């Protein structure tokens, strides 16, 4: 009888332990319980990114992977100079949120920027360049009617400080709306549209963020456990680096 009660008692504890384990797995994958338990400051990915952008890029609380910055000293040096206002101060001070293309052009002209118009390349890594069209198709003829264009602006005195306008949006990509991007390059003697030559992007409010949405670009590991929250967090960081132009502008037609 004593053995039976002991066995029954053990089985009860075993069932409780098993139920607790299953419940933990469910909570881990299907609720935000774990996120709130270990990261109580999080409210939403959007709000958390706003907090991360308030601190220096070289702080652990930022959106940057600090190991990446330590392994890429040139990028880190550029960021520190930028944050101090010693590099690309015009881009740092120019708030590009809620401005139209015309407004931005006027602001850049005051600051001594000059711009060139270029057809939007579909994939810069292709051996034979192809070009995006406004109707969401691709052509190999850069002079074809309906080509999507981007405007690339910089200063002669600081060629590594670049701002780009995609007035036709980015056809066949996520960001279809007209938008702008500010960036600091690695080498000012190279083309301002070469993605590999880009050190980092700048948000509308002048904060340095990784140029792309991946760890290889310097973005830190997602601080959330749920996949949907990770997608929202990454998208929010990149949205800050691609502010939408306030109002539609006429599409560019080559004269």
N, C-alpha and C positions, 0 to 999 in steps of 0.2 A: 504493500500500500504506500509506504514511504517512497519507494522507488518510482511508483506511478505518479505520485504528486510532484516529485522532483522533475520527472520527465515532462509532465504537463506544464509546470512552471517554466521550464526551459523553452518549451515550444511557444509559449505565450511571448516570451522575450524575443524569440527568433522571429515571430510574426511581426512584432512591433518594429524590430530592427529592419526587416524586409520592407515593411510599409513605409518607414521613414526614408529608406534609400530610394524607393520608387518615387515618393513625393518630392524628394530633393531633385531628382532628374527632371521631373515634370516642371518644377519651378525654374530650374536652370535653363531649360530650352524654350519654355512657353510663357514665361512672365518676366517682368523686369525686376523681380525680387532680388536676384543676386547683384544686379547693377546698383540698386539702391542700397543694398547692404554694405557693399565694399566701396561705393562711390556716392556717398550721400549728397554731394554737392550737385550732382547731375539733376537737371530738371527735364531737359530735352536736348537732343543733339544740336539743335539750332541755338539754344540759349548757352549751351556749354562752349560752342565754338566762339561765341561773342566774348566769353570770359577768357578763353585761351588767347584771343587776339589782343587782349589788353596788356599782356606781358611781353617781354623781349623774346625774340625767336630763339635765343641761346639759353633760355630758362627751361627747365624740365616740364613746366606747366604749359608750355606752348604747344602748337600743333607739329613742331619739328621733332624728328628723331635726332637726339643729341649725338648718338654714335655716328650717324651719317655726317653731321657737321664736323665732328672731329676727324673723320676720314676724308673730308673735302675742305681743307683749310682755306682754299681760295674763295669758295662760296661763303664760308663762315666769316672771313675777313670782309667780303663785300657787304654782308648783312650788317656787321658791326659798324662799318663806315656809313652805311645807309641810315641805320637807326640814329647815329650821332648827327646826321645832317651834313656829313662831309661828302656824300656821294648821292647823286640824283635827287637833290633837295627839291627840285621843281616837281618831280613825280611824287615825292613824299607829301608835299604840301597841297598838291592839286587833288581836291576831292571830286571824284568822277561819278559819284552817286547822283541819280536823278537829274542828270544833265543830258541835253540832246547833243547830237553830233556837231551841230552848228555852234552850240555853246562851248564845247570842248575845243573846237577848231580856233575859236576866238581866244580862249585862254592860252592855248599853245602858241599862237602867234605872238601874244604879248610876251611870252617867255622865250621867244627866239627859236622855236622849233620849226623845222621844215618837214614837209611830208611828200611821199611818193605813193603812187597808186600801182598796185600789183594784182594780177589775177590770183585767185585763191587756189593753191595747189591741193589736190586731193590727198596725196601721200608723198611727203618730201623725201621718202626713202626709195621711191621707185626709180629705176634706171632711166625710164622714159617718163617725163613729167606728164601728169594728167591734171585737168582743171575742173573745178566744181562749177555747176551751173545753178542758177536760181531755181530752176524747175526740178531740182533734186537728181539731175543726171550728170554724167561725166563726159568730158571731151578731151581730145589731145590737141585741139586747136585753141591757143590762147586768145585768138582774135575772133572767135565765134560769138555770135550774138547771144546774149543772155548769160554771159560769164559772171560769176560772183567775184567781187573785188574786195580787197582789204587795203587800208591806208596805213602806211608805216611812217611814224614821225620820230625824229630825234634832233638833238642839238649838235652842231659841229664841234662845240667845245667838249661835249660829253656824249660821244657816240654810243656808249654802252647803255645809256638811258633811253628806253624805247617805249612808245605807246602805239598800240595798233587799234584800228577801228575796223570791225567787220560789219559794214553797213548793210550787207545782205544776209547777215547771220552766218551760220556755218552749215550749209546744206549737207544732208546725209549724216549729220552728227547730232549730238544731244542738244546743243545750244543753237537753235534755229533762229532765235530772236536777234536783232541787231545788238551788238555789245562791243565793249572795248576791253583791252587788257594793257596793263602797265608791267614792264619787266626790266630787269637788270641783266645785261649780257656778261659773258665771260671775256669776250674779245671784241672790242669795238671796231676792229678792222674787218671783221667778217660780217656776212649778211645778217641783217636783223630778223630775218624770218627763219633762220636755221635753228630748229628746236634744240639740237645738241649744244648750241652756243648760248643757250639761256641759262642763267644761274638761278634765278628765282623770279616769281611774280610778286606784284604789289597789289594789295586790296584797294578798293575805292578810297578808303580812309588812311592809306599810307602804311600798311603793315606788311612785312615780308612773309610770304607763304611759299611752300613748295610749288614748282612749276606744273606739276602733274599730280594725279590722284593715287600714286603708288609709292610703296616703300623705297623703290629705287630712285625716286625723285626727292626723297628726304622726309616724306610724310611719316609721322610716327605710327606705331601700331594702334589700331582702333581701340579706344578705351572701353568699348561696350562689348557685351557678350552676345547679344542678339544680332543676327545678321541684318535685319531691317534697320536697326539703329546704327549699325556700322555704315550702311549705304547712305543713310541720312546725314551722318556725320561727315563722311567724305564729300558728299555732294554740297553740303553747306560750306565747307572750306573752299571748294572750287568755285562756288557761286560768288563768294566774296572777291575772288580774283577775276571774275568776268561780269562786271556790272552791266546791266542792260541799258542801252541807250533809251532815253526817256520817251521819245516820240519817233514814229516812222519817218524815214527820209527817202527821197527819191532814189531808186536804184541807179547804180552807176552805169552809164552808157559810154563806151569808148568813142571818142570823136575821131 
